[in-house]
């Protein structure tokens, strides 16, 4: 492992906060982990090259995180949507499509992996983590707690419900106040962490849809009230938004300078068009990789505040909210 960056994902529970769940309009809004472990949050740890170097690499201009850490069960649901069985061979083929996309590192700085993926290789025998390294992409998985590593902290406010955006803001502020209280209590260095929050949006069943400008206004208000400027990066999750919605909202947040690097850590909002293009056919791999690059580039432009939705496909406009979604 000498001479290059290795990375890990760690699950951490800090004090009583991990067990908190907040109610919005009578519905429970959990702070979910990435793999459906219930309330709590998980930390992504990137190590061995030094906290500062890893943090700067991940939070670099025009780049974000590709989240492909779905459990095998959740990956199976994705495969089933295009008529494929949930086998290791099919999971490997899909991950190979994603992780061997030429030029992906221009727009993607980190990739969150499921444990199975760490040990998988391409059909030519090249380790997936080496494919990522060649693109200057830092890989991450889950490990036990350790020191000297860079965590990504992820409390998620679910979209489930018919509550207005004002109620989401209220809950998000309460959650983040608790988060930073316990981070400070546990002597976490704010300069060495990255955050992966959900955006402040109305509930998925709310009667009025919020514009990107409105979502940006409420989300940035929450962040400015709760997140210290010492934190270097905010890597938003998409949380069931359509591909285009997630990109438009990120773009709206980058129309003026922010105290932090405001970027993305998307799963479905980077992968949906890819799956629909691939359809499990080897003949479609190149087209599917082009679809991934197109989505990654769109979000890269959004991180820079330069995205335009004029050429978006109908597929990119389709919402992906699933009530009670688990990872």
N, C-alpha and C positions, 0 to 999 in steps of 0.2 A: 504493500500500500504506500510505499515511499514515493514522493514526488508528485502526488496528485491528491485531489480532494475526494474523500469518502463521506457519506452522510447517512444519517439515521433519523427515524421518526420515533419520538417518545411520547407515551401517554403519561400525563401527570395530573394528579388531583391535588388541589391546594385548599386545605381547610374545609369548612362547612359550605363554602361557596359552590363547590362542585355539585352539591345536592339540591341547590336552589332551582325551582322552576317557577315561572311567572305566568299569571293568567291574563289573557287578553280577551275581553268581551265574553268571559265564561269558558274560553278554550285554553287548554294548557299549551304554552309555548316553551318547548324544551331548549336546552343549550346542548345540542347534540354533538357527539363525537363523530369522526369520519367513518367509523365502521359500525355504527348502530349499537354502541355499548350503553346507551341510556344517557342520563344527564351527566354533565361533566365537560371537560374539554381536553383536547390532545395537543401535544406540542411536537412540532417538527424540529428535529435537531440535526444540524449540519456541522460536521467536525473535521478535525485534523489539520486543516489548512489555516486555522485561526478564525476566531469569531468575526473580526473585521473584514477579512478577505471574503469569506463566504457571504456575509450579509451584503457587502457591496456588489458581489457578483449577482446575487438573486435580485436585489433591488436596483438593477441598472436600467438606465433610460430605455424605454421602448420594449421592455421584456417583462414577462410574468411567468407564472407557474402552470404547468399542465398537471392536473390532479387525475391520476389513474390508479388510485389506491382502493378501488372498489373491492369488496370481498368477492370471493368466488360466486357466492349466491347472487349478489347484485350484478356482477359481470354476466352471469347467466341470464338475467332478465334482459340485459342489453342485447345479448346474442339472440335470445328468443324473439326479440322484436324484428329480427331479419331472418327468422326461420332456422337458426342454428342451435344445435344441442350444446349444453353446457359441459364441454369436455376440456381437458387440459390442452389438447391439440388445438381446439378452436380458440381458447383463451390466448395461447401462445401466438397463434397466427395473427390475432387482432392486435396484441401488444407489439408484435414485430412490425406490423404496419405502422403503428404510431411512432415507435421509438427508432425506426430506421429511416424516417422521413428526411430526405436531404435538405439541408438548410434550415432545419427546425430551430437550431440554436440562435439564429438571428433574432427570433421573436420570443423564445422560451429560455428562461434562465434556470429553472428547477423543475424536477418531475417527482411527484409523490407516488411511490410504488406500493403495491401490495406485496406481502412477504414472498409469495410464490414467484413473482416477477423478478425478484432479486437473483434468484438462482436459475432463471431461464436464459436460454441463448437463442440466437437466430438459427434457422435451419442450416446455416453454414458453420455453426459452432461458435459464433462470436457472442460473448456475454452482453446482455442488454445494457448493463451498467457501463460497459466499454463503449457501446454505441452512443450513450449519452455523453460520456467524457469526451469523445471525439468531436461532439458538437458544442463543447463548453457548457453543458447542462449538468447541474448538480443533482444527483439522485437522492431520494430520501425514503426511509422505511421506519417502522416502529422498533424501538429498543427499550430496555430498562433505563431507569434514570441514571444520568451521569452528569459530570460537571464540565465546564469549559466549552459548551456547545451552544449553537444558535437555535432558540425555540421559535416555532410559529404557534401562536396562541389563537385558538378558534372557538369562541362561543357563537352559536348560531341561533338567531331568532327566526323561528319557522314562519313560512308564509301562510300556514293554515289559519283560516278565520275570515270574518267579514269586517274586521276592525279598520278604522281610518288610519292614515299615516301618522297623525298626531299621537295615537295610542302606541304605535310601534316606537316612535321616538321616546316616549315616556319610559317604556320598558327597556329599550336599548340603553338609555342613560343610567337606569338603575343597575342593569347587568354590568356595564362597563365600569361603573363606580366600584362595584364589588371586585371585579377582575383586577383593577389596578391597586386596590387596597391590599389584596392578598399577594399580588406580585411583589409589592413593596415589602410586605411582612416577611416574605421569603427571600429577600435580598436579591431579586432578579434585576440585572442591569438593563435598564430600558434601552440603552444604546445598542444592546446586543440582541434584541428580539424583533420579530416581525409579527404583525397581526393579520388574522384572516377572518374578518367579520362578514356578516350578511349586510346588505344595503338596507337602509330604512325605507320601506315601501308599505303601501296599504296591504291588508290581508288579501289573499288571492280571490276571495269571494266578495270583496268590497264592491259596492255598486259603481264607484267612480274610479277610473284608472288614472294614475298619476303620470305626469309628463316626465321625461328625463331631467328637465331643469328643476322640477319640484323634488324629485328623488335626490338629486344632487344637493339641493339646498338643505333638505332635512338630514341627509347623511353627513354632510360636512359640518352642519351645526352640532350634531351629536359628537363627532370626532373632535371638533375644536373644544367642546365643553369637557371632554373626558380623557382624551389621549394626549399625553405630554409630547411636545415637539421633539424631545430626545429620541422618541421611537422613530427608526429610520424608514420603515415601510408598512403600508397598508395593502394587503393582497386580498381583494374581495372574492368571496365565493359567489356563484351565480344563483344558487338556491331555487332552481325551478323556473327562472326567467327564460324566455326564448333566447336563442343565440343573439339575435339583433337587439333585444331589450338590454341584455347584459352589457353589450358593447356600447350602445347609445348612452346608458346610464354612466358607465365608466368615462366615456368621452366628455359628458357634461360636467363631471367632477374635475376634469383637468383643463377647464377653460381659463383658469387663473392659477397662479402659483399656490401650492399647499406646503405646509410645514413638513410633510412627509412625502415619500415616494408613493403615489396612489396607483395601484396596478391591479392585477387579476391573479386568481388561483382557481381556474375553472375546470370542471369535469364535463358535465353534460353540455355546457355552452361552448365547448371546443370540440366535442365528439359527436354530437347528434348528426350533423350533415355527413361526417366521415362514415359512420355506420350505414346510413341510408345509401351512400354512394358505393360502399364496398360490397354489401350484400353477401359477404362470405365468399366471393369469387376471386380467384387469383388474377383474373384478367382485369379486375377493377382496382387493384392495389394502387397503381400509379395515380389513377383519378382520385381515389380516396385520400392519398397523401397530399395531392394538390388541394383538396378540400380542407384538410387540416392546416396546411400552410396559409390558405386564404383566411380561415378563421383566426389563426394566430397572428397574421399580419393585421387584420382588422382590429384586434385588441391591442396590438402594438401601437397602431396609430391612435387608438383611443387613449392609451396611456400618455401619449404625447399631445392629446387634445386636437388631433387632426383627422378624425374618422368621419366619413360620409357614408350614409346608408343607401345612397342612390342605386347602387348595383346589387343590393342584397336579393337573395332568392326567396321564394315563398317558403321554403323549408326553414330558412333561418328565422322567419317571423313566427313560427309555430311555438306556442307556449309549451313548457315541459313540466309544469307543476303537477306533482303527485301528492295527494293528501296522505299524511302520515308517512312520508317517504323515509326509508331507512337506507343506510349506506352499506 
